[in-house]
């Protein structure tokens, strides 16, 4: 297999036949980032608009429980052309206007939306948002689709980046063995799956007395892993999906249980409202304090399985010793950059010296964005 060409070379070949990019290219050798950004601003046209991302929002001024299904945030069903995706929480926030109702958002809008609507902890919101943005968003326009790829996010960044939206499997938070969506290799990983939701209800009845709780979450998570092993010949359960699968199982409790309910058990009625209808239950209060991944470790501990994948068809699950496990968050971060980000931006000059957390991911996003811009303008 021939060696991959550097990203700028590939883009120059791609754009050589595109007339509106045919301008004299100055030398960028030794140019500072600020000078380069100034040059980019001077070269923008109507179809190559580049947005400068602001710093992330800080924590909420008031982080307690409050009514979130209020007159300012009515539920409105998606209209023609609006995008919804595999995450019921984000779909619900969009249907209530905590996120743009068309399903296209900036990182700032996402961070504000999940904090205001669900009381997601600020550092978690920043980390998850910038991780998703790096692999699923459009770094040129600073927009991301909460579902499938959309032209509403603007002109694509240079190949092999795709700006494919949050429905893209295997790069960011979404992946196989979802509780309410099918595996991508088996068809539709984007849309609500009634059969899987019937299973969600069945497990809640059998293991939770009619409620979804941590016991149900552990049993259902394990069942979905086993089902994917048995039915998906390309099933993959390595980092980062290995982390997000347990986190999303816990998030259903942390985010969807009314903040006044101290039992932390989710009723079937409220689960149906969120997961099937993408609607806050009437009179819903968000969590009483900022939420994170509480409960994910307990869900994992009930039925432990190492990261791995089906290597030769169904029922060939093989542990992957190179994937980070739940005790290796720093390694997960490194693998995320090396395996996911660099698949899309093969030559990032920036993501070196591992720092961990949302601030580091935002710095990585900004630096990869510089490289993407260089791919277009250099």
C-alpha positions in Angstrom: 0.0 0.0 0.0 1.5 3.4 -1.0 2.2 5.9 1.8 -0.5 8.5 2.5 0.3 11.9 1.2 0.4 14.8 3.6 -2.9 16.4 4.1 -2.1 19.7 2.3 -0.8 17.8 -0.7 -4.0 15.8 -1.0 -6.1 18.9 -0.7 -4.1 20.8 -3.3 -4.7 17.9 -5.8 -8.4 17.9 -5.0 -8.8 21.6 -5.4 -6.6 22.1 -8.4 -9.6 22.0 -10.7 -11.8 24.2 -8.6 -11.7 27.7 -10.1 -12.7 29.8 -7.2 -9.7 28.6 -5.2 -7.4 29.6 -8.0 -5.4 32.4 -6.5 -1.7 33.0 -6.0 -0.5 31.2 -2.9 1.9 33.1 -0.8 4.6 31.4 1.3 3.4 30.6 4.8 6.8 29.6 6.0 7.4 31.1 9.4 3.9 32.7 9.5 2.5 33.1 13.0 -0.9 31.6 13.8 -2.4 35.1 14.2 -1.0 36.2 10.9 -2.3 33.0 9.3 -5.8 33.6 10.8 -5.7 37.2 9.5 -4.8 35.9 6.0 -7.7 33.4 6.2 -10.2 36.1 7.1 -9.0 38.2 4.2 -9.6 35.3 1.8 -13.1 34.2 2.8 -15.9 34.1 0.3 -19.6 33.4 0.6 -19.0 29.6 0.3 -15.9 29.3 2.4 -17.0 31.0 5.6 -14.8 30.1 8.6 -16.1 30.7 12.1 -13.8 31.5 14.9 -14.8 29.4 18.0 -15.1 31.3 21.2 -13.9 30.0 24.6 -16.4 27.5 26.2 -19.1 28.6 28.5 -18.5 28.4 32.2 -20.7 26.6 34.8 -24.3 27.7 35.4 -24.9 30.6 37.7 -27.6 28.4 39.4 -26.9 24.7 39.2 -29.8 23.4 41.3 -33.1 21.7 40.2 -35.6 23.8 38.3 -38.5 23.4 36.0 -37.2 22.9 32.4 -40.4 22.1 30.6 -41.5 25.7 30.9 -43.4 28.2 28.7 -40.1 29.4 27.3 -39.2 25.9 26.1 -42.4 24.3 24.6 -42.1 20.9 22.9 -42.4 21.3 19.1 -42.1 18.3 16.8 -39.3 18.4 14.3 -40.2 20.1 11.1 -39.2 19.0 7.6 -35.5 19.3 7.2 -34.8 19.3 11.0 -32.2 16.8 12.1 -32.5 14.4 15.0 -30.0 11.6 15.8 -29.1 8.7 18.0 -29.1 10.5 21.4 -32.5 10.9 23.0 -31.2 13.6 25.3 -30.0 15.9 22.5 -33.1 15.2 20.5 -35.2 16.2 23.5 -33.2 19.4 24.0 -33.6 20.3 20.4 -37.4 19.7 20.5 -37.6 22.1 23.5 -35.4 24.8 22.1 -32.5 24.3 24.4 -30.6 23.5 21.3 -31.3 24.9 17.8 -34.5 23.2 16.6 -33.0 22.4 13.3 -30.4 20.1 15.0 -27.3 22.0 13.9 -25.4 23.5 16.8 -22.1 25.2 17.8 -20.0 23.8 20.7 -21.2 26.8 22.8 -24.8 26.0 22.1 -24.3 22.3 22.9 -22.5 23.1 26.2 -25.1 25.7 27.2 -28.0 23.4 26.2 -26.9 20.3 28.1 -26.2 22.4 31.2 -29.4 24.4 31.1 -31.7 21.5 30.1 -30.1 18.6 31.9 -27.7 20.1 34.4 -24.7 18.3 33.0 -21.5 19.2 34.9 -19.5 21.9 33.1 -16.3 20.0 32.7 -18.1 16.9 31.4 -20.1 19.0 29.0 -17.0 20.7 27.6 -15.0 17.4 27.3 -17.8 15.5 25.6 -18.6 18.4 23.3 -15.1 19.1 22.1 -14.4 15.3 21.7 -17.5 15.0 19.5 -16.6 18.2 17.6 -13.1 17.0 16.7 -14.3 13.9 14.9 -17.9 14.6 13.9 -18.1 18.4 13.6 -17.1 20.9 10.9 -14.0 22.6 12.3 -14.1 25.3 9.6 -17.6 26.6 10.4 -17.7 25.6 14.1 -21.0 23.6 13.6 -22.0 20.0 14.2 -25.1 18.0 13.3 -26.7 16.1 16.2 -27.6 13.4 13.7 -26.6 12.6 10.2 -24.3 14.6 8.0 -25.9 17.8 6.8 -25.1 20.6 4.3 -26.3 23.0 7.0 -22.9 22.6 8.7 -21.3 24.4 5.7 -18.5 23.5 3.3 -16.7 20.3 4.3 -13.2 20.4 5.8 -10.5 18.8 3.7 -10.6 15.0 3.2 -10.4 12.6 4.9 -12.4 14.6 7.4 -16.1 14.2 6.9 -18.0 16.4 9.3 -20.4 13.5 9.4 -22.4 14.4 12.5 -23.0 12.6 15.7 -24.6 9.6 13.9 -21.2 8.7 12.5 -20.3 5.4 14.2 -16.9 4.3 15.5 -15.2 7.7 15.8 -16.8 9.6 18.7 -19.5 8.8 21.3 -21.8 6.7 19.1 -21.2 3.1 18.4 -22.4 -0.5 18.6 -24.7 -2.0 21.3 -26.8 1.0 21.8 -29.8 0.4 24.1 -32.3 1.9 21.7 -30.6 2.0 18.3 -29.3 -0.8 16.1 -25.7 -1.3 15.1 -24.6 0.6 12.0 -23.4 -2.6 10.3 -26.9 -4.1 10.6 -28.7 -1.1 9.1 -29.9 2.0 10.9 -27.9 3.3 13.9 -29.7 6.6 13.9 -33.4 6.0 14.4 -35.4 4.9 17.4 -35.9 1.1 17.4 -39.2 0.0 18.8 -38.0 -3.6 19.3 -35.1 -2.6 21.3 -37.2 -0.2 23.4 -39.7 -3.1 24.0 -36.7 -5.0 25.4 -35.8 -1.9 27.5 -39.3 -2.0 29.0 -39.2 -5.8 29.5 -35.9 -5.6 31.4 -37.3 -2.7 33.5 -40.3 -4.8 34.4 -38.3 -8.0 35.1 -35.3 -6.5 36.9 -36.6 -3.2 38.2 -40.2 -3.7 39.2 -41.4 -1.4 36.4 -38.5 1.1 36.6 -35.2 1.6 35.0 -32.5 1.7 37.7 -28.8 0.7 38.0 -29.7 -3.0 38.2 -31.7 -2.8 35.0 -29.0 -0.8 33.4 -26.4 -3.4 34.2 -28.4 -6.3 32.9 -29.6 -4.5 29.8 -26.1 -3.3 28.9 -24.7 -6.8 29.2 -27.6 -8.2 27.1 -27.0 -5.6 24.3 -23.3 -6.5 24.2 -24.1 -10.2 23.9 -26.7 -9.5 21.2 -24.2 -7.5 19.1 -21.6 -10.2 19.5 -24.1 -12.8 18.2 -25.5 -10.7 15.3 -23.0 -8.1 14.2 -20.0 -9.6 12.3 -18.1 -6.4 12.7 -19.1 -5.6 16.3 -16.5 -3.3 17.9 -16.4 -2.5 21.6 -13.1 -0.6 22.0 -12.3 2.9 23.3 -13.9 5.4 23.0 -17.1 3.4 22.6 -16.1 1.2 25.4 -16.4 4.2 27.7 -19.5 5.9 26.3 -21.5 2.7 26.3 -21.5 2.5 30.1 -21.8 6.3 30.4 -25.0 6.4 28.3 -26.5 3.6 30.4 -26.0 5.7 33.5 -27.0 9.0 31.9 -30.5 7.7 31.4 -30.9 7.7 35.2 -28.8 10.7 35.9 -30.5 13.0 33.3 -34.0 11.5 32.8 -35.2 11.1 36.4 -37.0 14.1 37.7 -34.8 16.2 40.0 -37.4 16.0 42.8 -37.3 12.2 42.8 -34.8 10.9 45.3 -35.3 7.2 44.4 -33.3 7.7 41.2 -35.6 5.2 39.5 -36.9 6.1 36.0 -40.6 5.2 35.3 -41.5 3.6 32.0 -43.8 6.5 31.3 -41.0 9.0 31.6 -38.6 6.8 29.7 -41.1 6.6 26.9 -41.4 10.4 26.9 -37.7 10.9 26.6 -36.6 8.0 24.4 -39.5 7.5 22.1 -41.1 11.0 22.0 -38.0 13.0 22.7 -40.0 15.2 25.1 -39.6 16.3 28.7 -42.4 14.8 30.8 -44.9 17.4 31.8 -43.7 19.5 34.8 -40.2 18.0 34.5 -37.4 19.3 36.8 -33.8 18.8 35.9 -31.3 17.1 38.3 -30.7 18.8 41.7 -27.0 19.1 41.1 -24.7 18.9 38.1 -24.5 15.4 36.8 -21.7 13.3 35.3 -21.1 9.6 34.9 -22.3 8.4 38.3 -23.3 4.8 38.2 -21.2 3.8 35.1 -18.7 1.9 37.2 -21.4 0.0 39.0 -23.0 -1.0 35.6 -19.7 -2.2 34.3 -18.9 -4.1 37.5 -22.0 -6.3 37.3 -20.8 -8.0 34.1 -17.2 -7.2 33.2 -15.9 -7.7 29.7 -12.6 -6.4 28.3 -12.6 -4.1 25.3 -12.5 -6.1 22.0 -14.3 -6.9 18.8 -15.6 -9.7 16.6 -12.6 -10.5 14.5 -13.9 -13.2 12.2 -17.7 -12.9 12.0 -20.3 -13.3 14.6 -19.5 -14.9 17.9 -15.7 -14.3 17.6 -15.3 -11.6 20.2 -11.6 -11.2 21.0 -10.2 -8.9 23.6 -8.1 -6.1 22.3 -5.1 -5.6 24.6 -4.2 -2.3 22.9 -7.5 -0.6 23.7 -7.9 1.5 26.9 -10.1 0.0 29.5 -12.2 1.9 32.1 -9.2 2.3 34.4 -7.1 3.9 31.7 -8.8 7.2 30.9 -5.5 8.9 29.9 -4.8 6.1 27.5 -8.3 6.4 26.1 -7.6 10.1 25.5 -4.4 9.3 23.7 -6.1 6.5 21.6 -8.9 8.9 20.8 -6.4 11.3 19.3 -4.2 8.8 17.6 -6.9 6.5 16.2 -9.9 8.8 15.7 -8.7 12.3 15.2 -5.7 11.3 13.0 -7.9 9.2 10.8 -9.6 12.5 9.8 -6.7 14.9 10.1 -3.6 12.7 9.4 -1.1 15.5 10.0 -2.1 17.5 13.0 0.9 19.6 14.1 -0.7 20.2 17.4 -1.8 17.4 19.5 1.3 16.6 21.4 2.1 16.6 25.1 -0.9 14.9 26.6 -3.0 17.0 28.8 -6.3 15.6 29.9 -9.7 17.3 30.1 -11.9 19.7 28.2 -9.3 22.4 28.0 -6.8 20.1 26.3 -9.5 18.9 23.9 -10.4 22.5 23.0 -6.7 23.3 22.4 -6.5 20.2 20.2 -9.6 21.3 18.3 -8.2 24.7 17.7 -4.9 23.3 16.5 -6.5 20.7 14.3 -8.7 23.5 12.9 -5.6 25.4 12.0 -4.3 22.4 10.1 -7.7 21.9 8.3 -7.6 25.6 7.3 -4.1 25.2 6.0 -5.4 22.3 3.9 -7.8 24.6 2.2 -5.8 27.8 1.9 -2.3 26.6 1.5 
